[in-house]
Amino acid sequence: MEQFQIVLNQVIILFIILVLGFVAGKKGIIDATGSMKLSECMLFVTSPMLVLKSFFISFTAERLKNILWVVGLAVVMFVISITLSKTIYRRFPDDVSPVMQFTAIFSNCGYMGLPLMKALYGDEGVFYGSFYIVVFHTFLWTYGYMMFGGKGTAKQVTKKVLTNPSIIAVYVGLILFTLSIPVPEVIQEAVRIVGDMTMPLSMLIIGGVISTARLSTVFSDWRVYLASAVRLVVMPAIAIYGTMFLNIPELPRAVVATALAMPIAANTTVFSEMFHKDAVFASKCVSVSTLLSILLAPVIISLI
């Protein structure tokens, strides 16, 4: 019950900030340009700092073992979600099928997941969550990119994966972590302060995006509820109950399940727009799943 209350309180905080973003969007304070600039700030500045600060912990063999558990579980769950998404959404139209499959595979594990992991599991939770993000971006810029019709050489795809700002933060963090390089406290504090801006920024951006849609059309499409149910209930349930009887350390298991319990990734709309799929429908899926996660995330995470 205590765990449920912690999650509920954190999600309510996220919701309040989302509402502030929604109001700011309606008032024109966060317009399309403002939302884009805030997103860039989060992508290139605050998210990498959130990841980096999680590596300011001492190296232990147990943590190294837990990293391998997180990476292994993440890969297995991505393979399962890819297989299930093909089965569930294979009969949908060509402009919608990739969108629906994408919603089942990729969650908002970075913008919403990492801040929630920080609240629930502390910096160590973000530390392990960072390695889930590595696997996420690997699948995003390989399978996800090609699923929508994206083309490019192996070198170009590899570059997209390896040069993501949060992944670069993992490189730097790994060097600090494995070599036990001391970081001055003043630098650590600056990184922490900037990293902690990620959560409020992400919710303000999502609220601003939702404010641009007509709510009557957002909630009238039954497909967005199917996509949300698969993303918010089915995928985390597989992770929770599929690993229940395996001898997996609790924190890596909880981190992966939390990442999977997050709403549909915002990249769904970006890729849909980029490759001329149904971007409006993609935006509906992102908005509805984000709102529904306010109710479902505390329940799902409390089952861990």
N, C-alpha and C positions, 0 to 999 in steps of 0.2 A: 504493500500500500504506500509505503514511504517513497519507493522508486517511482510509482505511478504519479505521486504528487509532485516529485521533482521534475519529471518530464512534462506534466501538465502545466506547471508554473512556467517552465522554460518556453513551451509552445505558446502560452498566453502572452508572454513577453514578446515573442516573435510576431504574434497576431496584432498586438497593439502597435508595434512599429510598422507593420504592413499597412494598418489602417491609416497611420500618419502619412505613409508614402502614397496611399490612395487619395487622401485629401489633398496632399501637395500636388499630385497629378491632376486632379480635378481643377485646382486653382491655377494651374499652369506653371507652378514653381518647378516641378520636375516634368519638363516636356520631353519630346523625343531626343533632342540634343543633350539635355541634362541627364537623361537616363543613360544615353550612350557614354557620356563622359564619366558618370559614376561607375558604370560597368568596367570601363577601361581602368579606372583607378583601383577597383577591386581586383581585376585580373592581374594588373602589372605591379601593384603596390601592396595592398593590404593582405590578400590571400597568400602570396609568397611569404610575407612576414609571419602570418599565422602558422604556416607550415614550419618555417625556420625556427621559430621560438620553441616548438615542440621538441626540437633536438637538443635543447639546453639541459640534458639530463645525462647521468653517468652511464657509461657502457657496461653492460652485463651480458653474460651468455644467455640468460633467460630472455632478455629483451630481443636478442638476435634470433632466438628460436621462435619467439612470438611474431616477429616480422615475417618469417617464413610461413607461419600458420596463416597470417592475414593474406599474404600474396597467394598462397595455395587455395584458400577458401574463396578469394575474390575471383580467381581464374575459373574455378569450378562453377561458381554461381553465374558468371558471364556466359559460360558454355551452356548451362541449363536454360538460362533466360533466352538465349538466342534460339535454342531448339524449340522451346515452348512458344515463343512469339511467332515463329514460322507456322506452327501448327494451329494456333488460335486465330491468326489474322490472314491466313493464306487466301481466303475468298473475298477479301475487301478489294475495292477498286484500286487501280495502279497509283492514283494520286494520293490515296489515303493509306494503303497497306504499309509502305515504308515508315510512315509517320507512326502508325499504331505499333509496328514492331519496335521502332526506336523507343517508344514510351515504356515498353516492357523491359527493355535492356538497360537503359541509362536513367539513373536517378539524379536528383540535385544533391549529390553527396558532398560537393565542395562548398557551395554557397550556403546551404542550410545544414548539411551534415556535419562539417567540421566545427562550426560554432556550437551545435547541439552536443557533439562529442566532448567539446571543451567543458560545457556545463555539467554533463553527466559523469565523465570519467577523468576530467582534468587534462593537463598537458600531455600525460602519457596516452590518453585516448586519442588526442590529435596526432601524436607521434605515430601510432599505428594506423590511424585513419589516413595519414599522408601516403602510406604505401598502398592503401586501397585506391587512392587518387592516381597513383602511378599506373596501376592496372587499368583503371577507368579510362585514362587518356590514351593508353595503348590500344584498347578496343575501340575507343571513340574515333580516333584518326586512322584506323585501319578498317575494321569491319563496318563501323557506323558510317564512315565517310564513303566507302565503296557501295554500301547498301543503298544510299541515296543516288548513286550514279557518279560519285566523285572519281576522278581519274588523276593519275600521277605516277611518276616513277617510284620505285622503292626508296630511292634517295630522298625524294620530296616528302613522301609519307613519313619516313623515319625522322626527317628534320622537324615536321610538325609535332611529332610525339616528343622528341628529345629537347626541343626548345620552348616548350610550354613553361611559363614563369614559375608555376608551382613545382614543376618537375626540377627545374634548375635549383629551386630552394631545397629540394630533397638532396640533390648532389652536394650542395654546400653543407647542409645539415649532416649528411652521412660522413663527410670528412671530419667535421667537428666531433661527431659522436664516436666514430670508430677510433680516431686518434687521440680522443680525450683532450682536445685543444681547449684551453681555458678562454672564455669570452668575458671581457670586462663587464661588470655589473651595469654600468651606465649604458653600454650598447645593448645588453639584454633587455633592459627596461624600455629603451626606445623601440626595439623590435616588438616587445609585448604590447605596448600602447598602440602602435600602428596595426598590429595583427588583430587586436581586439575590436578594431573598427569594422572588421569583415561582416560580422553578424548584422549590426544595424544597417550597414550599407546595402547588404543583400536584400533585406526586407523592404527598405525604402524603394529599391529598384523594382522589386516584384509588385509592390503596391502601386507604383507609378505605371507599370505596364498594364495591370488589371484595370486601372482607371480609364484606359483608352478604349476598352471594349464595352459594348452594350450588354449589360448584365442579363437582359431578357433572352438574348441569343446565346449567351455563354452557357446558360443552365438548361437549355431546351434540347440539346443534342444527346441522345442516349449513348452514343459511342464514347463520349468523354467519361461517362461513368464506368463503362466497361474498362477503358484504358486505366482509369484511376484505381479500380478494384484490383486489377492485375498488378499494377505498380505498387500500391500501398498495402495490399493484403496478401496476395498470392506469393509474390517473390520473397518478402521477409519471412512469411510463414514457412516456406521451403527451407530457408536458411536456419530458422529457429528449431523446427522439429526434425529436419533432416540431419542435424548435427547433435541432437539431444543425447544420443546414446554413444557418441564418439568421445574419445578421451582428448578433447580439445580444450586448451586453457580458456578460462571464462572471458577475459578481457578481449582477446582477438575475436572470439565468437560474437561478443556483444558489439564490437566495433563494426564488423561486417554486417550484422543484422540491422544495426542502426543506419548504416549507409543505404541498405536496401529498403528501409522503411521511409525514406525521403521521397518527396513528390517527383513528378516527371522533370527531367533535366530541361533547363532553359535552352540548351543547344538544339532541342527539337524544333523550335521556331526558327532559329538561325539557319539550320540545315534545310528546312522546308522552303524558306525564302530563297536560299542560295541555289537550290536545285529545282525550283518551280513546282514544288508540290503544294498541298493545301496548307499554306502558312496560317490562314485564319483558323482552321480547325486545330492546327498545332498549338496556337496561342490559347484556344479554349481548353485544350487538354492540360497545358501547363497551369493555367489559372485555376481550373476546378480542382485539380489534384493538390495544388498548394493549399487551397482553402479546406479541402477535405482532410488534409494531413493534420490540420489543427485538432480535429476530432479523433482521427485514427492513430496518429503517431504515438500519443501517450499510451493507448491500449496495447498496440503492437510491441512497443519497447518494454513495457512493463511485464510482458510474457517471457522476456529473456532470462 
